[in-house]
Amino acid sequence: MDKIISQMTKEEKLQALADYHACKRERHIILRYIQALRREDAEQTAYFESFGESVHQIVLNVNTYERRLVFGYVDKQFNEYGWINGMLPIVEEIRLDTSNVIHIGQSVNGTYAVTVSWCTGTAGGGSHPSVWDEPISDYKEAVRTGIHRLEGHYTYAERHSLTDKGNYNPKYIRKLKAGLRELKLRYTAPQQLSLF
């Protein structure tokens, strides 16, 4: 069995970091960890090693933890497998139907994250709100963002429905766009105030 990173020598740690194929978003973490080791900064080294047993686990957990800070999370809660969760609790789902939904997540500091699930025939996709989404401070702006994202998917689908009616069903897309217009009026149109 391989040694966990905290049990390795400095040279072994540096080699493990050099061997790790980091994506662009992870490189700054690798660089900071290497600098901590070279400077023999025990506090920073312990910081990184508190996030896992391997370079892979440390990099992903540090990345998620530091992104969580943007959303007001300061705790380091690991699941039973040693990973930090980046998902936000969903506080509202605005549904056009069962497959076309705006998911609004909210963090501990009140910041929102918005994702959508969409389906226009057999084509579709979706995700759960997480700390990797852009933070949005205002609820109405979060709803507008979700509507705008669905509009983008439907516009794309409508263009492609000319040549691919299986994935992009034109009749279904028209129905979705009509429902979205109604949703847009309900959530974003100015409301008339009554004096009596």
C-alpha positions in Angstrom: 0.0 0.0 0.0 1.2 3.5 -0.8 2.2 5.8 2.0 -0.2 8.7 2.8 1.3 12.0 1.9 1.9 13.2 5.5 4.1 10.1 6.1 6.3 10.8 3.1 9.7 12.6 3.1 9.9 16.1 1.8 11.5 14.7 -1.4 8.8 12.1 -1.9 6.1 14.8 -1.4 7.8 17.1 -4.0 8.0 14.2 -6.4 4.3 13.3 -5.9 3.4 16.9 -6.5 5.5 17.1 -9.7 3.9 13.9 -11.0 0.4 15.1 -10.4 -1.3 16.3 -13.7 -3.1 19.4 -12.4 -5.7 21.2 -14.5 -5.4 25.0 -14.9 -7.7 25.7 -11.9 -5.6 23.4 -9.7 -2.1 24.6 -10.5 -2.0 27.4 -8.0 -2.7 24.9 -5.2 0.1 22.7 -6.3 2.4 25.7 -6.5 1.5 26.9 -3.0 2.0 23.4 -1.6 5.4 23.1 -3.3 6.4 26.5 -1.9 5.4 25.6 1.6 7.5 22.4 1.4 10.6 24.2 0.0 10.3 27.0 2.6 9.8 24.3 5.2 6.7 26.2 6.3 5.2 23.7 8.8 1.9 25.6 9.2 1.2 25.8 5.5 2.3 22.2 4.9 0.0 21.0 7.7 -2.8 23.1 6.1 -2.6 21.2 2.8 -2.1 17.8 4.5 -5.2 18.3 6.6 -7.3 18.0 3.4 -6.5 14.4 2.6 -4.1 11.5 2.2 -3.1 11.9 -1.4 -2.1 14.8 -3.7 -5.3 14.2 -5.7 -7.6 14.4 -2.6 -5.7 17.4 -1.2 -5.9 19.4 -4.4 -9.6 18.7 -5.0 -10.6 19.3 -1.3 -8.5 22.5 -1.0 -10.0 23.8 -4.3 -13.6 23.1 -3.1 -12.9 24.5 0.4 -11.5 27.7 -0.9 -14.3 28.1 -3.3 -16.8 27.5 -0.5 -15.3 30.5 1.3 -16.8 32.7 -1.4 -20.2 31.4 -0.3 -19.6 32.0 3.4 -18.7 28.4 4.4 -15.8 28.3 6.8 -16.1 24.7 8.1 -14.1 21.8 6.8 -16.7 19.0 6.8 -15.6 15.8 5.1 -18.0 13.1 4.1 -17.4 9.4 5.0 -15.0 9.0 2.1 -12.9 12.1 3.0 -14.3 14.6 0.5 -15.6 18.1 1.0 -19.0 18.6 -0.6 -19.5 21.7 -2.8 -23.3 21.4 -3.3 -25.6 24.1 -2.0 -29.1 23.3 -0.6 -31.8 24.0 -3.1 -34.3 26.5 -1.6 -36.6 26.7 -4.6 -37.3 24.8 -7.8 -39.3 26.7 -10.5 -40.8 24.1 -12.8 -42.0 24.4 -16.4 -42.5 20.6 -16.3 -40.8 17.6 -14.8 -37.7 17.9 -17.0 -37.3 21.7 -17.3 -36.5 23.2 -13.9 -34.7 26.2 -12.5 -32.8 25.2 -9.3 -32.0 28.0 -6.9 -29.5 27.1 -4.2 -28.7 29.3 -1.3 -25.5 29.3 0.9 -25.1 30.2 4.6 -24.3 33.9 3.8 -27.5 34.2 1.7 -25.7 34.1 -1.7 -27.6 32.2 -4.4 -26.4 29.8 -7.1 -28.6 28.9 -10.1 -28.6 25.9 -12.3 -31.2 24.5 -14.7 -32.3 21.1 -15.9 -33.6 21.0 -19.4 -35.0 18.6 -22.0 -36.2 19.4 -25.6 -36.8 15.9 -26.9 -34.1 13.3 -26.2 -31.4 16.0 -25.7 -31.1 17.6 -22.3 -28.9 18.2 -19.3 -28.7 19.7 -15.9 -26.9 20.1 -12.7 -27.3 20.8 -9.0 -26.4 24.3 -7.6 -22.9 24.3 -6.2 -20.0 26.6 -5.1 -18.6 26.3 -8.6 -21.5 28.4 -10.0 -21.3 32.1 -10.0 -22.6 33.7 -6.7 -25.6 35.9 -7.1 -26.6 38.2 -4.2 -30.2 39.0 -5.2 -33.1 36.5 -5.4 -34.8 38.2 -8.4 -31.5 38.3 -10.3 -31.1 34.5 -9.5 -34.6 33.9 -11.1 -33.7 36.0 -14.1 -30.4 34.1 -14.5 -32.3 30.8 -14.5 -34.8 32.1 -17.1 -32.0 33.4 -19.3 -30.2 30.0 -19.2 -33.3 28.1 -20.2 -33.9 30.7 -23.0 -30.4 30.0 -24.2 -31.0 26.2 -24.3 -34.3 26.6 -26.1 -32.9 29.0 -28.7 -30.1 26.5 -29.4 -32.6 23.6 -29.6 -34.9 25.5 -31.9 -32.1 26.2 -34.3 -31.1 22.6 -34.4 -34.6 21.3 -34.6 -34.6 22.0 -38.3 -32.2 19.1 -38.9 -32.5 17.0 -35.7 -36.2 16.6 -34.7 -35.4 13.6 -32.4 -33.2 15.5 -30.0 -34.9 18.8 -30.5 -38.6 18.3 -30.8 -40.0 21.6 -32.4 -43.5 21.2 -31.0 -42.2 20.6 -27.5 -39.8 23.5 -27.8 -42.6 25.9 -28.8 -44.6 24.7 -25.7 -41.5 25.2 -23.5 -40.9 28.7 -24.8 -44.5 29.7 -24.2 -44.3 28.4 -20.7 -41.1 30.3 -20.2 -42.7 33.6 -21.4 -45.4 33.1 -18.8 -42.9 32.3 -16.1 -40.9 35.4 -17.1 -44.0 37.6 -16.7 -44.9 36.1 -13.4 -41.4 36.4 -11.9 -39.8 39.5 -13.5 -42.6 41.8 -14.7 -43.2 44.9 -12.6 -46.1 44.4 -10.2 -49.0 46.9 -10.0 -49.5 48.2 -6.5 -53.0 48.7 -5.2 -53.8 51.7 -2.9 -57.0 50.1 -1.6 
